């Protein structure tokens, strides 16, 4: 019964979404407060119904109800409970339902916490949210219904991809979706603003927290994804410029640009149309990401042909959302008048530069992601082009270099008209630190690479530059220490957010440089008792034994690692075979240290009792995720800034029936 | 069904209440104009400039410039907003809207659900369904166990029980030649085991794809000499005769076999089928066939000695305890003709029989091991563990 209750709730949610899309919008256009008031309870009802549906599907997964097609295809009775639950969103249908659930959560949040929003803006934004919901619910119910039944029921499920049976990946999609869907709020506000024909400081102030939240979630999602790739795929890599990764990276780049341009709208009442455009782009890329990843189009355009119903629906939805919003933008965008003027060298100018680099970067990634699809479609699958790391290293990395160079300077410039010379003078410390860091790296590194030096240069420049900006703000060494401390304590949280996020990026850059340039790799066949030296550590292999896990059998190897005769750690890498799908996975053994990770993988047994082993030293790799966490912390701190807790205005009384008279 | 409709009704009511009530309850006088909202933000921005000035983040002149800019925006916001704020219309239209929403939304949802859903289908959670028998898993698991057992027998070649178990296991796995060899080891140790001899002969027949090799014939003759009523020996010897072209003799043997069998013996359908087939081939009227006097006399003797339930063709005490509760050939024959469900039921009843026996006679380690194995095959891990523990306790 429960599964059918969920199905009914989802169908009901569709029609509530129709109401949410139509009634408040009509009310806002006609000045009918009663109709506008439907927006909030509709968003609430929408959330309740989708939550019921999601709960029912989860129940089906938890109880392994194989009379539900989706459960039979994606779950198995012997799976650990955690992965039964994460299996709910580990497939196309369930992930779409999660998407709509998160959309409803955001809509509900606007309904509950949006009291300080002007009713017109709120109603219109919620109506747009409702419209997005309608599109997704139609898509789910008619092409990807998670509640479709399988009768007679399957004996047992077909299991979940064992690669996905991992906590890192279990919680990676929800965060990504929180990010993707979060941009739908910025999008809804942007469309509402276009309909109203006005974007002002107040608008920017209401949009920014939603963007900030979405950006923080997306950062966590991307971080979790690359972390999973690092320890589960067993190649010591963390980012492969894979289309699936790019799909989450593009909205992040566009969202980062949006985050910065909305500051300009709020503070300086300019760059309005551009900000609205970015909001549309960020959400469009999120949609593209959601669909391209889940529909399998990225692996081949022919996925459309194998399931034309789904593919055509996706195409139509994308055309309506992206085409429709861009058309609306072309029509109403020019009416958005900016008042603030600024010089090229100014805070605004620096933020504009950031936007420029971010959007060009986004375009590059988009090109790299879609180009293979185009050639595939054009040549009918005859020529498979793959765009990989060399392309991005050659195009994307050079784009980021001037951006990071400018990142340390931007916050030092004042609004309207900045003094570049003065800013650079104050950054002498950062220059010096960068020079020292490069010199030290030059001395330490063996087999020198220019790329490594560049990475260290800019990481040090950005990190110290960010700290210099903070020191400037609190007048460190210029005012008495007590005064500086007092200023530090009373710094607005948004300022802390900026400092942390920029500093976090510097740490990330250092991590990427270290793991990308100085990775030490050693692949060999080892017999028990053999030793190999990798980056100054001696790995001694002690053989590998069979080992039985709850739903897999594994070959577990043992290494003892020592350095200069001192024992460091024992590593136990595994090679697992999950019984249900007979699919092998590697479980790398990782020993993280401050300066890098010791990383060991055991492979197949070779004739003569030896095993293929892969040993890595990944310098600074942990810094990447630490930096990501610092960035997220910055986002959260900035989100809690008191600016975003603006109260609702005192209301003035308007007699009932005023609209009727007017 | 009912639960579904009650739940659906609750969802509909909650939704209707959420959508309808704000329309009905809407009152005038609560509206603030857009300019009011903007001014609130601008006021907050002014306060922020003051805070920044106080903190020293802005210099006095920067703060003044920023203040003038915000104030200019405040002035711009106020007069521009000539349009009146949204107001609440008269009651009639609100009631109409609420009524339309509260009827149309549930009606549409019910209609679409009726098209997409399967309201009459109950949930089928895995735990509530009969445990499935995994043919594949069962086979590989068993092959592992058998390989281990075979290795153990190399160390300990004097265990009659062990060889017997190995022979039965090979038979189950379809490795009939290996099974025959294992039974042969039992016969080397105890040549007088009539049923084991029959087992070996049967394995030889199975391994020869239904032909009756000379060794098998010899075995069956020996068995029959020791036990005149042995069903398997009589059946296979009849088949051997038929193969040699002696249809009449074969038919007579089968009719005799039927005569000495109890009325409800499980092997009767098989024997009957063979009888019909041979009779048709030889163009003989099967109803005209009569058992020999010898068979009738034997039948009388057997009926007298037979206890109330019909005896299992497995001779009592002929094999040690380990063999006794296993499936007899007749059981297996009967099983091969059953539907999947019946077979599962039969296997379960046999396992239950074994379990009951072991409760009465708990010192039989081999029995516990076999029970554990049986439970494992049936997928009842908990019970398997329990049985394994009982077996281990006897070590």
Interface residues (C-beta under 8 A of the other chain):
Chain A: X1 X2 X3 X4 X5 X7 X8 X9 X11 X12 X14 X15 X16 X18 X19 X23 X27 X28 X31 X32 X33 X34 X35 X36 X37 X38 X40 X41 X42 X44 X45 X48 X49 X52 X60 X63 X64 X65 X66 X67 X77 X116 X117 X118 X119 X120 X121 X141 X145 X147 X149 X151 X153 X155 X156 X200 X201 X202 X205 X269 X339 X340 X414 X415 X473 X475 X487 X490 X491 X492 X495 X643 X646 X647 X648 X649 X650 X651 X652 X653 X654 X655 X656 X657 X658 X659 X660 X662
Chain B: X1 X3 X4 X7 X8 X11 X12 X14 X15 X18 X19 X21 X22 X23 X26 X27 X28 X29 X30 X31 X32 X33 X34 X36 X37 X38 X39 X40 X41 X42 X44 X45 X48 X51 X52 X55 X56 X57 X62 X66 X69 X72 X73 X76 X77 X83 X84 X85 X86 X87 X88 X89 X90 X93 X94 X97 X101 X104 X105 X106 X108 X109 X112 X113 X116 X117 X118 X119 X121 X122 X123 X124 X125 X126 X127 X129 X132
